[in-house]
Amino acid sequence: MCKHCGVKFVRKSDKMARRMTTSARIAMASGGLLVVIAVILALNNAYIFAGATFIVGALLGLIGKSMD
């Protein structure tokens, strides 16, 4: 806050932190959804697609977790 006029300063780091937490949540949610889709694909004997989907979902989940 400015001593002279009272204007509140917004730091770039605050904006970036908010953006990163939102991105982390989105990455973890997307990763979880892809893992569920991978299980459904595996149950329908689409093992190659299930494996690729599971790997991408797991990576997104791990990236989201590391950002959190």
PyMOL Python script that loads the backbone (N, CA, C, O; Angstrom):
from pymol import cmd

cmd.read_pdbstr("""\
ATOM      1  N   MET A   1       0.844  -1.167   0.000  1.00  0.00           N
ATOM      2  CA  MET A   1       0.000   0.000   0.000  1.00  0.00           C
ATOM      3  C   MET A   1       0.894   1.236   0.000  1.00  0.00           C
ATOM      4  O   MET A   1       1.880   1.320   0.731  1.00  0.00           O
ATOM      5  N   CYS A   2       0.516   2.184  -0.840  1.00  0.00           N
ATOM      6  CA  CYS A   2       1.282   3.424  -0.952  1.00  0.00           C
ATOM      7  C   CYS A   2       1.070   4.276   0.299  1.00  0.00           C
ATOM      8  O   CYS A   2      -0.060   4.468   0.748  1.00  0.00           O
ATOM      9  N   LYS A   3       2.171   4.781   0.854  1.00  0.00           N
ATOM     10  CA  LYS A   3       2.099   5.629   2.056  1.00  0.00           C
ATOM     11  C   LYS A   3       1.409   6.948   1.772  1.00  0.00           C
ATOM     12  O   LYS A   3       0.764   7.512   2.656  1.00  0.00           O
ATOM     13  N   HIS A   4       1.534   7.445   0.562  1.00  0.00           N
ATOM     14  CA  HIS A   4       1.044   8.784   0.237  1.00  0.00           C
ATOM     15  C   HIS A   4      -0.415   8.807  -0.206  1.00  0.00           C
ATOM     16  O   HIS A   4      -1.187   9.648   0.255  1.00  0.00           O
ATOM     17  N   CYS A   5      -0.799   7.895  -1.092  1.00  0.00           N
ATOM     18  CA  CYS A   5      -2.170   7.966  -1.642  1.00  0.00           C
ATOM     19  C   CYS A   5      -3.066   6.810  -1.213  1.00  0.00           C
ATOM     20  O   CYS A   5      -4.280   6.881  -1.405  1.00  0.00           O
ATOM     21  N   GLY A   6      -2.505   5.750  -0.640  1.00  0.00           N
ATOM     22  CA  GLY A   6      -3.310   4.635  -0.164  1.00  0.00           C
ATOM     23  C   GLY A   6      -3.650   3.585  -1.208  1.00  0.00           C
ATOM     24  O   GLY A   6      -4.427   2.672  -0.930  1.00  0.00           O
ATOM     25  N   VAL A   7      -3.079   3.697  -2.409  1.00  0.00           N
ATOM     26  CA  VAL A   7      -3.348   2.730  -3.468  1.00  0.00           C
ATOM     27  C   VAL A   7      -2.673   1.403  -3.117  1.00  0.00           C
ATOM     28  O   VAL A   7      -1.514   1.362  -2.706  1.00  0.00           O
ATOM     29  N   LYS A   8      -3.423   0.336  -3.288  1.00  0.00           N
ATOM     30  CA  LYS A   8      -2.892  -0.994  -2.991  1.00  0.00           C
ATOM     31  C   LYS A   8      -2.105  -1.504  -4.192  1.00  0.00           C
ATOM     32  O   LYS A   8      -2.609  -1.502  -5.315  1.00  0.00           O
ATOM     33  N   PHE A   9      -0.872  -1.941  -3.956  1.00  0.00           N
ATOM     34  CA  PHE A   9      -0.033  -2.495  -5.000  1.00  0.00           C
ATOM     35  C   PHE A   9      -0.346  -3.976  -5.162  1.00  0.00           C
ATOM     36  O   PHE A   9      -0.590  -4.680  -4.183  1.00  0.00           O
ATOM     37  N   VAL A  10      -0.336  -4.439  -6.407  1.00  0.00           N
ATOM     38  CA  VAL A  10      -0.497  -5.858  -6.697  1.00  0.00           C
ATOM     39  C   VAL A  10       0.819  -6.349  -7.275  1.00  0.00           C
ATOM     40  O   VAL A  10       1.255  -5.898  -8.335  1.00  0.00           O
ATOM     41  N   ARG A  11       1.443  -7.275  -6.567  1.00  0.00           N
ATOM     42  CA  ARG A  11       2.719  -7.807  -7.025  1.00  0.00           C
ATOM     43  C   ARG A  11       2.496  -8.844  -8.117  1.00  0.00           C
ATOM     44  O   ARG A  11       1.507  -9.577  -8.093  1.00  0.00           O
ATOM     45  N   LYS A  12       3.423  -8.903  -9.078  1.00  0.00           N
ATOM     46  CA  LYS A  12       3.327  -9.888 -10.151  1.00  0.00           C
ATOM     47  C   LYS A  12       3.404 -11.303  -9.595  1.00  0.00           C
ATOM     48  O   LYS A  12       2.791 -12.222 -10.137  1.00  0.00           O
ATOM     49  N   SER A  13       4.156 -11.475  -8.517  1.00  0.00           N
ATOM     50  CA  SER A  13       4.289 -12.808  -7.937  1.00  0.00           C
ATOM     51  C   SER A  13       2.951 -13.294  -7.377  1.00  0.00           C
ATOM     52  O   SER A  13       2.674 -14.493  -7.412  1.00  0.00           O
ATOM     53  N   ASP A  14       2.124 -12.392  -6.866  1.00  0.00           N
ATOM     54  CA  ASP A  14       0.799 -12.794  -6.366  1.00  0.00           C
ATOM     55  C   ASP A  14      -0.087 -13.292  -7.509  1.00  0.00           C
ATOM     56  O   ASP A  14      -0.778 -14.302  -7.379  1.00  0.00           O
ATOM     57  N   LYS A  15      -0.055 -12.570  -8.622  1.00  0.00           N
ATOM     58  CA  LYS A  15      -0.849 -12.997  -9.778  1.00  0.00           C
ATOM     59  C   LYS A  15      -0.360 -14.342 -10.294  1.00  0.00           C
ATOM     60  O   LYS A  15      -1.161 -15.213 -10.632  1.00  0.00           O
ATOM     61  N   MET A  16       0.952 -14.508 -10.353  1.00  0.00           N
ATOM     62  CA  MET A  16       1.519 -15.761 -10.865  1.00  0.00           C
ATOM     63  C   MET A  16       1.181 -16.922  -9.937  1.00  0.00           C
ATOM     64  O   MET A  16       0.882 -18.017 -10.413  1.00  0.00           O
ATOM     65  N   ALA A  17       1.223 -16.707  -8.633  1.00  0.00           N
ATOM     66  CA  ALA A  17       0.900 -17.771  -7.687  1.00  0.00           C
ATOM     67  C   ALA A  17      -0.545 -18.214  -7.847  1.00  0.00           C
ATOM     68  O   ALA A  17      -0.839 -19.409  -7.803  1.00  0.00           O
ATOM     69  N   ARG A  18      -1.447 -17.260  -8.032  1.00  0.00           N
ATOM     70  CA  ARG A  18      -2.858 -17.623  -8.230  1.00  0.00           C
ATOM     71  C   ARG A  18      -3.032 -18.408  -9.516  1.00  0.00           C
ATOM     72  O   ARG A  18      -3.779 -19.387  -9.545  1.00  0.00           O
ATOM     73  N   ARG A  19      -2.361 -17.999 -10.574  1.00  0.00           N
ATOM     74  CA  ARG A  19      -2.474 -18.685 -11.859  1.00  0.00           C
ATOM     75  C   ARG A  19      -1.909 -20.101 -11.762  1.00  0.00           C
ATOM     76  O   ARG A  19      -2.470 -21.032 -12.341  1.00  0.00           O
ATOM     77  N   MET A  20      -0.811 -20.270 -11.041  1.00  0.00           N
ATOM     78  CA  MET A  20      -0.191 -21.585 -10.920  1.00  0.00           C
ATOM     79  C   MET A  20      -1.050 -22.539 -10.110  1.00  0.00           C
ATOM     80  O   MET A  20      -1.111 -23.722 -10.445  1.00  0.00           O
ATOM     81  N   THR A  21      -1.715 -22.078  -9.059  1.00  0.00           N
ATOM     82  CA  THR A  21      -2.561 -22.986  -8.287  1.00  0.00           C
ATOM     83  C   THR A  21      -3.764 -23.427  -9.114  1.00  0.00           C
ATOM     84  O   THR A  21      -4.192 -24.578  -9.027  1.00  0.00           O
ATOM     85  N   THR A  22      -4.304 -22.525  -9.907  1.00  0.00           N
ATOM     86  CA  THR A  22      -5.410 -22.915 -10.775  1.00  0.00           C
ATOM     87  C   THR A  22      -4.934 -23.927 -11.809  1.00  0.00           C
ATOM     88  O   THR A  22      -5.622 -24.914 -12.072  1.00  0.00           O
ATOM     89  N   SER A  23      -3.778 -23.694 -12.391  1.00  0.00           N
ATOM     90  CA  SER A  23      -3.246 -24.612 -13.380  1.00  0.00           C
ATOM     91  C   SER A  23      -2.951 -25.981 -12.773  1.00  0.00           C
ATOM     92  O   SER A  23      -3.146 -27.007 -13.425  1.00  0.00           O
ATOM     93  N   ALA A  24      -2.482 -25.998 -11.532  1.00  0.00           N
ATOM     94  CA  ALA A  24      -2.205 -27.264 -10.858  1.00  0.00           C
ATOM     95  C   ALA A  24      -3.485 -28.063 -10.673  1.00  0.00           C
ATOM     96  O   ALA A  24      -3.510 -29.272 -10.901  1.00  0.00           O
ATOM     97  N   ARG A  25      -4.532 -27.391 -10.263  1.00  0.00           N
ATOM     98  CA  ARG A  25      -5.818 -28.083 -10.075  1.00  0.00           C
ATOM     99  C   ARG A  25      -6.341 -28.631 -11.389  1.00  0.00           C
ATOM    100  O   ARG A  25      -6.845 -29.752 -11.449  1.00  0.00           O
ATOM    101  N   ILE A  26      -6.219 -27.838 -12.437  1.00  0.00           N
ATOM    102  CA  ILE A  26      -6.686 -28.286 -13.748  1.00  0.00           C
ATOM    103  C   ILE A  26      -5.868 -29.483 -14.225  1.00  0.00           C
ATOM    104  O   ILE A  26      -6.423 -30.441 -14.763  1.00  0.00           O
ATOM    105  N   ALA A  27      -4.557 -29.432 -14.030  1.00  0.00           N
ATOM    106  CA  ALA A  27      -3.695 -30.541 -14.455  1.00  0.00           C
ATOM    107  C   ALA A  27      -4.033 -31.814 -13.691  1.00  0.00           C
ATOM    108  O   ALA A  27      -4.113 -32.888 -14.287  1.00  0.00           O
ATOM    109  N   MET A  28      -4.233 -31.709 -12.382  1.00  0.00           N
ATOM    110  CA  MET A  28      -4.560 -32.904 -11.594  1.00  0.00           C
ATOM    111  C   MET A  28      -5.931 -33.453 -11.968  1.00  0.00           C
ATOM    112  O   MET A  28      -6.105 -34.668 -12.062  1.00  0.00           O
ATOM    113  N   ALA A  29      -6.908 -32.570 -12.183  1.00  0.00           N
ATOM    114  CA  ALA A  29      -8.245 -33.027 -12.565  1.00  0.00           C
ATOM    115  C   ALA A  29      -8.218 -33.685 -13.945  1.00  0.00           C
ATOM    116  O   ALA A  29      -8.843 -34.725 -14.153  1.00  0.00           O
ATOM    117  N   SER A  30      -7.503 -33.082 -14.876  1.00  0.00           N
ATOM    118  CA  SER A  30      -7.393 -33.657 -16.221  1.00  0.00           C
ATOM    119  C   SER A  30      -6.679 -35.002 -16.180  1.00  0.00           C
ATOM    120  O   SER A  30      -7.080 -35.949 -16.856  1.00  0.00           O
ATOM    121  N   GLY A  31      -5.624 -35.077 -15.385  1.00  0.00           N
ATOM    122  CA  GLY A  31      -4.905 -36.339 -15.244  1.00  0.00           C
ATOM    123  C   GLY A  31      -5.777 -37.432 -14.666  1.00  0.00           C
ATOM    124  O   GLY A  31      -5.750 -38.570 -15.135  1.00  0.00           O
ATOM    125  N   GLY A  32      -6.553 -37.090 -13.646  1.00  0.00           N
ATOM    126  CA  GLY A  32      -7.457 -38.066 -13.048  1.00  0.00           C
ATOM    127  C   GLY A  32      -8.510 -38.548 -14.029  1.00  0.00           C
ATOM    128  O   GLY A  32      -8.830 -39.735 -14.082  1.00  0.00           O
ATOM    129  N   LEU A  33      -9.046 -37.615 -14.806  1.00  0.00           N
ATOM    130  CA  LEU A  33     -10.047 -37.980 -15.808  1.00  0.00           C
ATOM    131  C   LEU A  33      -9.447 -38.902 -16.868  1.00  0.00           C
ATOM    132  O   LEU A  33     -10.087 -39.866 -17.288  1.00  0.00           O
ATOM    133  N   LEU A  34      -8.228 -38.609 -17.296  1.00  0.00           N
ATOM    134  CA  LEU A  34      -7.578 -39.470 -18.288  1.00  0.00           C
ATOM    135  C   LEU A  34      -7.291 -40.862 -17.739  1.00  0.00           C
ATOM    136  O   LEU A  34      -7.374 -41.844 -18.478  1.00  0.00           O
ATOM    137  N   VAL A  35      -6.959 -40.961 -16.471  1.00  0.00           N
ATOM    138  CA  VAL A  35      -6.734 -42.282 -15.867  1.00  0.00           C
ATOM    139  C   VAL A  35      -8.040 -43.074 -15.849  1.00  0.00           C
ATOM    140  O   VAL A  35      -8.038 -44.273 -16.128  1.00  0.00           O
ATOM    141  N   VAL A  36      -9.138 -42.426 -15.528  1.00  0.00           N
ATOM    142  CA  VAL A  36     -10.447 -43.106 -15.541  1.00  0.00           C
ATOM    143  C   VAL A  36     -10.782 -43.565 -16.955  1.00  0.00           C
ATOM    144  O   VAL A  36     -11.261 -44.682 -17.153  1.00  0.00           O
ATOM    145  N   ILE A  37     -10.531 -42.709 -17.931  1.00  0.00           N
ATOM    146  CA  ILE A  37     -10.779 -43.095 -19.328  1.00  0.00           C
ATOM    147  C   ILE A  37      -9.888 -44.270 -19.723  1.00  0.00           C
ATOM    148  O   ILE A  37     -10.324 -45.156 -20.458  1.00  0.00           O
ATOM    149  N   ALA A  38      -8.649 -44.284 -19.244  1.00  0.00           N
ATOM    150  CA  ALA A  38      -7.735 -45.389 -19.538  1.00  0.00           C
ATOM    151  C   ALA A  38      -8.269 -46.705 -18.980  1.00  0.00           C
ATOM    152  O   ALA A  38      -8.159 -47.744 -19.631  1.00  0.00           O
ATOM    153  N   VAL A  39      -8.838 -46.669 -17.795  1.00  0.00           N
ATOM    154  CA  VAL A  39      -9.412 -47.887 -17.200  1.00  0.00           C
ATOM    155  C   VAL A  39     -10.583 -48.378 -18.051  1.00  0.00           C
ATOM    156  O   VAL A  39     -10.716 -49.575 -18.303  1.00  0.00           O
ATOM    157  N   ILE A  40     -11.419 -47.455 -18.486  1.00  0.00           N
ATOM    158  CA  ILE A  40     -12.562 -47.833 -19.328  1.00  0.00           C
ATOM    159  C   ILE A  40     -12.075 -48.434 -20.644  1.00  0.00           C
ATOM    160  O   ILE A  40     -12.620 -49.432 -21.116  1.00  0.00           O
ATOM    161  N   LEU A  41     -11.047 -47.825 -21.235  1.00  0.00           N
ATOM    162  CA  LEU A  41     -10.490 -48.371 -22.474  1.00  0.00           C
ATOM    163  C   LEU A  41      -9.913 -49.766 -22.252  1.00  0.00           C
ATOM    164  O   LEU A  41     -10.087 -50.651 -23.090  1.00  0.00           O
ATOM    165  N   ALA A  42      -9.234 -49.962 -21.137  1.00  0.00           N
ATOM    166  CA  ALA A  42      -8.644 -51.270 -20.844  1.00  0.00           C
ATOM    167  C   ALA A  42      -9.725 -52.327 -20.660  1.00  0.00           C
ATOM    168  O   ALA A  42      -9.553 -53.473 -21.075  1.00  0.00           O
ATOM    169  N   LEU A  43     -10.826 -51.951 -20.046  1.00  0.00           N
ATOM    170  CA  LEU A  43     -11.929 -52.894 -19.864  1.00  0.00           C
ATOM    171  C   LEU A  43     -12.571 -53.277 -21.197  1.00  0.00           C
ATOM    172  O   LEU A  43     -13.201 -54.329 -21.310  1.00  0.00           O
ATOM    173  N   ASN A  44     -12.407 -52.419 -22.201  1.00  0.00           N
ATOM    174  CA  ASN A  44     -12.948 -52.701 -23.536  1.00  0.00           C
ATOM    175  C   ASN A  44     -11.882 -53.224 -24.490  1.00  0.00           C
ATOM    176  O   ASN A  44     -12.036 -53.138 -25.708  1.00  0.00           O
ATOM    177  N   ASN A  45     -10.797 -53.766 -23.935  1.00  0.00           N
ATOM    178  CA  ASN A  45      -9.718 -54.411 -24.692  1.00  0.00           C
ATOM    179  C   ASN A  45      -8.978 -53.476 -25.646  1.00  0.00           C
ATOM    180  O   ASN A  45      -8.419 -53.946 -26.637  1.00  0.00           O
ATOM    181  N   ALA A  46      -8.954 -52.183 -25.385  1.00  0.00           N
ATOM    182  CA  ALA A  46      -8.182 -51.232 -26.188  1.00  0.00           C
ATOM    183  C   ALA A  46      -6.912 -50.909 -25.409  1.00  0.00           C
ATOM    184  O   ALA A  46      -6.728 -49.790 -24.930  1.00  0.00           O
ATOM    185  N   TYR A  47      -6.043 -51.906 -25.292  1.00  0.00           N
ATOM    186  CA  TYR A  47      -4.896 -51.798 -24.396  1.00  0.00           C
ATOM    187  C   TYR A  47      -3.871 -50.753 -24.822  1.00  0.00           C
ATOM    188  O   TYR A  47      -3.299 -50.073 -23.970  1.00  0.00           O
ATOM    189  N   ILE A  48      -3.628 -50.612 -26.124  1.00  0.00           N
ATOM    190  CA  ILE A  48      -2.640 -49.633 -26.578  1.00  0.00           C
ATOM    191  C   ILE A  48      -3.109 -48.224 -26.247  1.00  0.00           C
ATOM    192  O   ILE A  48      -2.341 -47.422 -25.715  1.00  0.00           O
ATOM    193  N   PHE A  49      -4.368 -47.916 -26.559  1.00  0.00           N
ATOM    194  CA  PHE A  49      -4.909 -46.600 -26.244  1.00  0.00           C
ATOM    195  C   PHE A  49      -4.994 -46.388 -24.741  1.00  0.00           C
ATOM    196  O   PHE A  49      -4.753 -45.286 -24.249  1.00  0.00           O
ATOM    197  N   ALA A  50      -5.333 -47.433 -24.021  1.00  0.00           N
ATOM    198  CA  ALA A  50      -5.428 -47.335 -22.568  1.00  0.00           C
ATOM    199  C   ALA A  50      -4.063 -47.026 -21.965  1.00  0.00           C
ATOM    200  O   ALA A  50      -3.958 -46.194 -21.065  1.00  0.00           O
ATOM    201  N   GLY A  51      -3.022 -47.688 -22.454  1.00  0.00           N
ATOM    202  CA  GLY A  51      -1.678 -47.453 -21.938  1.00  0.00           C
ATOM    203  C   GLY A  51      -1.213 -46.035 -22.188  1.00  0.00           C
ATOM    204  O   GLY A  51      -0.678 -45.384 -21.291  1.00  0.00           O
ATOM    205  N   ALA A  52      -1.414 -45.550 -23.411  1.00  0.00           N
ATOM    206  CA  ALA A  52      -1.000 -44.186 -23.749  1.00  0.00           C
ATOM    207  C   ALA A  52      -1.791 -43.165 -22.940  1.00  0.00           C
ATOM    208  O   ALA A  52      -1.227 -42.190 -22.445  1.00  0.00           O
ATOM    209  N   THR A  53      -3.091 -43.386 -22.806  1.00  0.00           N
ATOM    210  CA  THR A  53      -3.937 -42.465 -22.047  1.00  0.00           C
ATOM    211  C   THR A  53      -3.554 -42.467 -20.578  1.00  0.00           C
ATOM    212  O   THR A  53      -3.536 -41.417 -19.936  1.00  0.00           O
ATOM    213  N   PHE A  54      -3.249 -43.639 -20.046  1.00  0.00           N
ATOM    214  CA  PHE A  54      -2.852 -43.734 -18.645  1.00  0.00           C
ATOM    215  C   PHE A  54      -1.538 -42.985 -18.397  1.00  0.00           C
ATOM    216  O   PHE A  54      -1.401 -42.274 -17.401  1.00  0.00           O
ATOM    217  N   ILE A  55      -0.582 -43.146 -19.300  1.00  0.00           N
ATOM    218  CA  ILE A  55       0.713 -42.481 -19.127  1.00  0.00           C
ATOM    219  C   ILE A  55       0.545 -40.961 -19.147  1.00  0.00           C
ATOM    220  O   ILE A  55       1.100 -40.264 -18.297  1.00  0.00           O
ATOM    221  N   VAL A  56      -0.211 -40.450 -20.106  1.00  0.00           N
ATOM    222  CA  VAL A  56      -0.438 -38.997 -20.178  1.00  0.00           C
ATOM    223  C   VAL A  56      -1.176 -38.517 -18.934  1.00  0.00           C
ATOM    224  O   VAL A  56      -0.829 -37.479 -18.370  1.00  0.00           O
ATOM    225  N   GLY A  57      -2.188 -39.261 -18.502  1.00  0.00           N
ATOM    226  CA  GLY A  57      -2.931 -38.875 -17.304  1.00  0.00           C
ATOM    227  C   GLY A  57      -2.068 -38.880 -16.060  1.00  0.00           C
ATOM    228  O   GLY A  57      -2.165 -37.978 -15.229  1.00  0.00           O
ATOM    229  N   ALA A  58      -1.223 -39.893 -15.927  1.00  0.00           N
ATOM    230  CA  ALA A  58      -0.339 -39.965 -14.766  1.00  0.00           C
ATOM    231  C   ALA A  58       0.661 -38.820 -14.771  1.00  0.00           C
ATOM    232  O   ALA A  58       0.941 -38.232 -13.726  1.00  0.00           O
ATOM    233  N   LEU A  59       1.198 -38.503 -15.940  1.00  0.00           N
ATOM    234  CA  LEU A  59       2.140 -37.378 -16.031  1.00  0.00           C
ATOM    235  C   LEU A  59       1.472 -36.052 -15.681  1.00  0.00           C
ATOM    236  O   LEU A  59       2.049 -35.234 -14.965  1.00  0.00           O
ATOM    237  N   LEU A  60       0.261 -35.840 -16.183  1.00  0.00           N
ATOM    238  CA  LEU A  60      -0.456 -34.617 -15.835  1.00  0.00           C
ATOM    239  C   LEU A  60      -0.721 -34.543 -14.330  1.00  0.00           C
ATOM    240  O   LEU A  60      -0.582 -33.482 -13.721  1.00  0.00           O
ATOM    241  N   GLY A  61      -1.100 -35.665 -13.743  1.00  0.00           N
ATOM    242  CA  GLY A  61      -1.325 -35.689 -12.301  1.00  0.00           C
ATOM    243  C   GLY A  61      -0.070 -35.372 -11.515  1.00  0.00           C
ATOM    244  O   GLY A  61      -0.117 -34.635 -10.530  1.00  0.00           O
ATOM    245  N   LEU A  62       1.051 -35.926 -11.947  1.00  0.00           N
ATOM    246  CA  LEU A  62       2.322 -35.659 -11.262  1.00  0.00           C
ATOM    247  C   LEU A  62       2.763 -34.213 -11.434  1.00  0.00           C
ATOM    248  O   LEU A  62       3.263 -33.595 -10.494  1.00  0.00           O
ATOM    249  N   ILE A  63       2.580 -33.681 -12.621  1.00  0.00           N
ATOM    250  CA  ILE A  63       2.929 -32.271 -12.858  1.00  0.00           C
ATOM    251  C   ILE A  63       2.060 -31.367 -11.993  1.00  0.00           C
ATOM    252  O   ILE A  63       2.556 -30.429 -11.370  1.00  0.00           O
ATOM    253  N   GLY A  64       0.773 -31.652 -11.959  1.00  0.00           N
ATOM    254  CA  GLY A  64      -0.127 -30.860 -11.115  1.00  0.00           C
ATOM    255  C   GLY A  64       0.221 -30.956  -9.646  1.00  0.00           C
ATOM    256  O   GLY A  64       0.154 -29.967  -8.917  1.00  0.00           O
ATOM    257  N   LYS A  65       0.591 -32.148  -9.214  1.00  0.00           N
ATOM    258  CA  LYS A  65       0.966 -32.343  -7.812  1.00  0.00           C
ATOM    259  C   LYS A  65       2.238 -31.583  -7.474  1.00  0.00           C
ATOM    260  O   LYS A  65       2.354 -31.010  -6.390  1.00  0.00           O
ATOM    261  N   SER A  66       3.201 -31.576  -8.405  1.00  0.00           N
ATOM    262  CA  SER A  66       4.465 -30.876  -8.123  1.00  0.00           C
ATOM    263  C   SER A  66       4.261 -29.359  -8.133  1.00  0.00           C
ATOM    264  O   SER A  66       5.013 -28.639  -7.477  1.00  0.00           O
ATOM    265  N   MET A  67       3.264 -28.862  -8.861  1.00  0.00           N
ATOM    266  CA  MET A  67       2.984 -27.423  -8.880  1.00  0.00           C
ATOM    267  C   MET A  67       2.237 -26.984  -7.639  1.00  0.00           C
ATOM    268  O   MET A  67       2.297 -25.813  -7.263  1.00  0.00           O
ATOM    269  N   ASP A  68       1.540 -27.894  -7.003  1.00  0.00           N
ATOM    270  CA  ASP A  68       0.696 -27.569  -5.846  1.00  0.00           C
ATOM    271  C   ASP A  68       1.469 -27.294  -4.616  1.00  0.00           C
ATOM    272  O   ASP A  68       0.885 -27.007  -3.571  1.00  0.00           O
TER     273      ASP A  68
END
""", "prot")
cmd.dss("prot")
cmd.show_as("cartoon", "prot")
cmd.util.cbc("prot")
cmd.orient("prot")
